[in-house]
Amino acid sequence: MEPRPPRCAPAGPASVPLARLVQLVQQGQALPGLERRSIVATRGQPTASQLPRKPKPWEAAASVAPGPPPPP
């Protein structure tokens, strides 16, 4: 019995050669298969965090109370 070659994932419908992608980017055109997001700055005031701040490693080490000294 001959071993079969490994299966590759099927290429999606938006499979475009690299040279074509470079050309589209250089021309400022939309790339196929990508969703264009509309992100706009709000210019509003930032909201205060509701979560407590995690202690830094050196702060966490200092907050641990030392145990009793080892016996001599």
Secondary structure, 3 states (H helix, E strand, C coil): CCCCCCCCCCCCCCCCCHHHHHHHHHHCCCCCCCCCCCCCCCCCCCCCCCCCCCCCHHHHHHHCCCCCCCCC
